[in-house]
Amino acid sequence: MLLAIDVGNTQTVIGLYDRPDPESAESADEGLLDHWRIASDADRTADELAIMLSGFLGFHGFSWDDDVHGIAVCSGVPRVTSALREMAERYLGFDPVIIEPGVRTGIPILYDNPKEVGADRIANAVGAHHLYGGPAIVVDFGTATTCEVISAKGEYLGGAIAPGIEISLDALFSRAAALRAVELVEPRNVIGKSTVESIQSGAIYGFAGQVDGLVGRIEAEIGEATVIATGGLASLIAPYSATIQHIEPWLTLHGLRLVHAKNAS
C-alpha cells in the first residue's frame, strides 16, 4: 500500500491507497482506504511522525513492515519534508518519492522558473489531467486559494494565487475589534440581517465570486476549460460558484500516487 502525504502550511492530509495501478483509476478516491488530517507542525520529529502514522495504520490492523511499500510526499514546509524523509529511511528502509526538482511528473511545467511552482500545485495538475484531460483549471481552497491551469496538451501553464479564506477572515477579525469569528455556513439571504449573517454572506458569496472572476479571465485566454475544485474548503464554496463543475477532495493525493508510480523503483 501507499501513503500519500500532502503537507500544507496549515494542515497535512494523509491518504492510504491500496490500488497498485493508479493509471487505471477513474476517480481520485478509488482505492483510498482511509485518510487523516493533522496540523502541519514543523517541530515534529521523524520519530513522532512515525508513532502518529503507525497509530493511524493500526486502526485498520495494518503495520509499517508488512503493508506500507511506498510513500509519496508533496510539501510546502521544508522541515516537515526533512522529517518525513528521515522517517521513511529509518522505519521503512526506503526513500520516499517527494515532488521536487528532478522527479518525473509526466507534465511539462511552462513557468518562467519551474522550481518556483509549489509541489501541491504540480500534484493537482497531474491528478486533474489524468482524470479530466485538458484544458482544465484546478481551484485549490487551502491556506491560499490557487488556480492551476493545464493545457489541452497536458502542460502546466501557470495560474493565480490569492489569500485563502481562513487567513483572510483571520485578518478581518484581528483588525476589526467589533467583529468576531463566525461559523462559515450559508446565510438566510445575501443581504445579511445581522453582523454574523453579513460576514457569512461576504465570505461564502464573495469567495465564490472571486473564483468565478478568475476562471472567467483565465478562460478568456485559453478557451473553455473543465473546472475542478479541491482542498479543505472546496465543498463549502463550490456549490455557490457558477463555474466549478467538479469537486475532488482527494485530487492532490491522487496526483501524488500518479507521480509515485512514475518514480518508484
C-alpha positions as CSV (number, residue, x, y, z in Angstrom):
1,M,0.0,0.0,0.0
2,L,1.0,3.6,-0.5
3,L,0.9,6.5,1.9
4,A,0.3,9.8,0.0
5,I,1.1,12.8,2.2
6,D,0.2,16.4,1.3
7,V,1.9,18.8,3.7
8,G,0.3,22.3,3.6
9,N,1.2,25.3,5.6
10,T,-1.7,24.8,7.9
11,Q,-2.7,21.2,7.7
12,T,-1.3,17.9,6.4
13,V,-3.6,15.4,4.7
14,I,-2.6,11.7,4.6
15,G,-4.2,9.1,2.4
16,L,-3.7,5.3,2.4
17,Y,-4.1,3.7,-1.0
18,D,-4.2,0.1,-1.9
19,R,-4.6,0.2,-5.7
20,P,-1.3,-0.8,-7.4
21,D,-2.1,0.8,-10.8
22,P,-3.3,4.4,-10.3
23,E,-3.3,5.0,-14.1
24,S,-6.5,2.9,-14.3
25,A,-8.3,4.7,-11.5
26,E,-11.4,6.6,-12.6
27,S,-11.7,8.8,-9.6
28,A,-9.3,10.3,-7.0
29,D,-10.8,8.3,-4.2
30,E,-10.7,4.9,-6.0
31,G,-8.5,2.6,-3.8
32,L,-8.4,5.1,-1.0
33,L,-8.8,3.0,2.2
34,D,-8.7,5.8,4.7
35,H,-7.5,9.4,5.2
36,W,-6.4,11.6,8.1
37,R,-5.9,15.4,8.6
38,I,-3.5,16.7,11.1
39,A,-1.9,20.1,11.9
40,S,1.3,20.8,10.0
41,D,3.8,21.1,12.9
42,A,7.3,21.9,11.8
43,D,8.6,20.9,15.3
44,R,7.5,17.2,15.0
45,T,10.5,14.9,14.7
46,A,10.7,11.9,12.5
47,D,10.1,9.6,15.5
48,E,6.9,11.5,16.4
49,L,5.6,11.3,12.9
50,A,6.3,7.5,12.8
51,I,4.4,7.0,16.1
52,M,1.5,9.0,14.8
53,L,1.3,7.3,11.4
54,S,1.7,3.8,12.8
55,G,-1.2,4.6,15.1
56,F,-3.4,5.6,12.2
57,L,-2.4,2.4,10.3
58,G,-3.1,0.3,13.4
59,F,-6.8,1.4,13.4
60,H,-7.1,-0.8,10.3
61,G,-4.9,-3.6,11.5
62,F,-2.0,-2.6,9.2
63,S,1.6,-2.3,10.1
64,W,4.7,-0.5,8.7
65,D,6.7,-3.6,7.9
66,D,4.0,-5.7,6.3
67,D,1.7,-3.3,4.5
68,V,3.4,0.0,3.5
69,H,5.5,-0.3,0.4
70,G,5.7,3.3,-0.7
71,I,5.4,6.9,0.5
72,A,4.7,9.9,-1.8
73,V,5.0,13.5,-0.5
74,C,4.3,17.0,-1.6
75,S,5.2,19.6,0.9
76,G,5.4,23.4,1.3
77,V,7.1,23.1,4.8
78,P,10.8,22.2,4.4
79,R,11.3,21.0,8.0
80,V,8.3,18.6,7.7
81,T,9.7,17.3,4.4
82,S,13.0,16.6,6.0
83,A,11.3,14.8,9.0
84,L,9.2,12.6,6.6
85,R,12.3,11.7,4.6
86,E,14.1,10.7,7.7
87,M,11.1,8.7,9.0
88,A,10.8,6.7,5.8
89,E,14.5,5.9,5.7
90,R,14.7,4.9,9.4
91,Y,11.4,3.0,9.8
92,L,10.8,1.6,6.3
93,G,14.2,1.4,4.8
94,F,13.5,3.2,1.6
95,D,13.4,6.8,0.3
96,P,10.0,8.4,-0.2
97,V,9.1,9.9,-3.6
98,I,9.0,13.7,-3.0
99,I,7.8,16.1,-5.6
100,E,10.9,18.3,-6.1
101,P,13.3,19.2,-8.9
102,G,14.5,16.0,-10.7
103,V,11.3,14.0,-10.0
104,R,9.4,12.8,-13.0
105,T,5.8,14.1,-13.1
106,G,4.8,13.5,-16.7
107,I,3.7,17.1,-17.1
108,P,5.8,19.9,-18.7
109,I,5.9,23.0,-16.4
110,L,5.8,26.1,-18.5
111,Y,6.6,28.5,-15.7
112,D,9.4,31.1,-16.1
113,N,11.2,29.3,-13.2
114,P,9.7,25.8,-12.8
115,K,11.4,25.4,-9.4
116,E,9.0,28.1,-8.0
117,V,5.9,26.0,-8.6
118,G,4.6,24.5,-5.3
119,A,4.7,20.7,-5.1
120,D,1.0,20.6,-4.3
121,R,0.2,22.7,-7.4
122,I,2.1,20.2,-9.5
123,A,0.3,17.2,-7.9
124,N,-3.1,18.9,-8.5
125,A,-2.2,19.4,-12.2
126,V,-1.1,15.8,-12.6
127,G,-4.3,14.5,-11.0
128,A,-6.6,16.8,-12.9
129,H,-5.1,16.0,-16.3
130,H,-5.3,12.3,-15.6
131,L,-9.0,12.4,-14.6
132,Y,-10.3,15.2,-16.9
133,G,-7.7,15.9,-19.6
134,G,-7.3,19.5,-20.7
135,P,-7.7,22.3,-20.9
136,A,-8.5,22.3,-17.2
137,I,-8.4,24.7,-14.2
138,V,-7.9,23.4,-10.6
139,V,-9.1,25.7,-7.8
140,D,-7.5,24.7,-4.6
141,F,-9.0,26.1,-1.4
142,G,-6.2,25.9,1.1
143,T,-4.1,28.4,3.1
144,A,-4.0,30.2,-0.2
145,T,-6.7,29.9,-2.9
146,T,-4.8,28.9,-6.0
147,C,-5.8,28.3,-9.6
148,E,-3.7,25.9,-11.7
149,V,-4.1,25.9,-15.5
150,I,-3.5,22.8,-17.6
151,S,-3.4,23.0,-21.4
152,A,-5.1,20.6,-23.8
153,K,-1.6,19.1,-24.4
154,G,-1.2,18.4,-20.7
155,E,1.2,21.3,-19.9
156,Y,1.2,23.2,-16.7
157,L,0.7,26.8,-17.9
158,G,0.7,28.6,-14.6
159,G,-2.1,30.1,-12.6
160,A,-3.1,32.5,-9.9
161,I,-2.6,32.8,-6.1
162,A,-4.9,34.7,-3.8
163,P,-5.1,34.8,0.0
164,G,-7.1,31.9,1.4
165,I,-10.5,32.0,3.0
166,E,-9.4,31.3,6.6
167,I,-6.4,33.6,6.6
168,S,-8.5,36.4,5.0
169,L,-11.1,36.1,7.8
170,D,-8.4,35.8,10.5
171,A,-7.0,39.1,9.2
172,L,-10.5,40.7,9.3
173,F,-11.2,39.6,12.8
174,S,-7.8,40.7,14.1
175,R,-8.1,44.1,12.6
176,A,-11.8,44.9,13.3
177,A,-12.4,44.9,17.1
178,A,-16.2,44.8,16.7
179,L,-16.2,41.7,14.5
180,R,-15.9,38.1,15.8
181,A,-15.3,34.7,14.2
182,V,-18.4,33.0,12.9
183,E,-19.3,29.6,11.5
184,L,-19.0,29.5,7.8
185,V,-22.4,28.4,6.6
186,E,-24.8,29.8,4.0
187,P,-26.8,32.8,5.5
188,R,-30.6,33.1,5.0
189,N,-30.1,35.9,2.5
190,V,-27.4,37.6,0.5
191,I,-28.3,40.8,2.3
192,G,-27.4,39.9,5.9
193,K,-29.7,41.0,8.7
194,S,-27.1,40.7,11.4
195,T,-23.3,41.1,11.6
196,V,-23.0,37.3,11.7
197,E,-25.1,36.9,8.5
198,S,-23.3,39.7,6.8
199,I,-19.9,38.1,7.4
200,Q,-21.2,34.8,6.2
201,S,-22.6,36.4,3.1
202,G,-19.4,38.2,2.3
203,A,-17.3,35.1,2.8
204,I,-19.5,32.5,1.1
205,Y,-20.6,34.5,-1.9
206,G,-17.6,36.8,-2.0
207,F,-15.0,34.0,-2.4
208,A,-17.3,32.1,-4.8
209,G,-17.4,35.3,-6.9
210,Q,-13.6,35.6,-6.7
211,V,-13.2,32.2,-8.1
212,D,-15.7,32.9,-10.9
213,G,-14.0,36.1,-11.8
214,L,-10.6,34.4,-12.0
215,V,-11.9,31.4,-14.0
216,G,-13.6,33.8,-16.4
217,R,-10.4,35.7,-17.1
218,I,-8.4,32.5,-17.5
219,E,-10.9,31.1,-19.9
220,A,-10.7,34.3,-21.9
221,E,-7.0,33.4,-22.5
222,I,-7.2,29.7,-23.0
223,G,-10.8,29.0,-24.0
224,E,-13.4,26.9,-22.3
225,A,-12.0,24.6,-19.7
226,T,-13.1,21.9,-17.1
227,V,-13.0,23.5,-13.7
228,I,-12.2,21.3,-10.7
229,A,-12.3,22.3,-7.0
230,T,-10.2,20.7,-4.3
231,G,-8.8,21.5,-0.8
232,G,-10.3,21.5,2.6
233,L,-12.9,24.2,1.9
234,A,-13.9,23.2,-1.6
235,S,-17.2,21.6,-0.5
236,L,-18.1,24.8,1.3
237,I,-17.6,27.3,-1.6
238,A,-18.1,25.2,-4.7
239,P,-21.9,24.9,-4.5
240,Y,-22.1,28.7,-4.8
241,S,-19.8,29.0,-7.7
242,A,-21.2,29.3,-11.3
243,T,-18.0,27.9,-12.9
244,I,-16.9,25.0,-10.7
245,Q,-18.0,21.7,-12.3
246,H,-16.4,19.0,-10.2
247,I,-15.4,18.7,-6.6
248,E,-12.4,16.3,-6.0
249,P,-11.4,16.5,-2.3
250,W,-8.5,14.0,-2.8
251,L,-7.1,15.3,-6.1
252,T,-3.7,16.2,-4.6
253,L,-3.4,12.7,-3.1
254,H,-4.3,11.2,-6.5
255,G,-1.7,13.3,-8.2
256,L,0.8,12.1,-5.6
257,R,0.2,8.4,-6.3
258,L,0.5,9.0,-10.1
259,V,3.9,10.7,-9.5
260,H,4.9,7.8,-7.2
261,A,4.1,5.3,-9.9
262,K,6.3,7.1,-12.4
263,N,9.3,7.2,-10.0
264,A,9.2,4.2,-7.7
265,S,11.8,1.6,-8.3
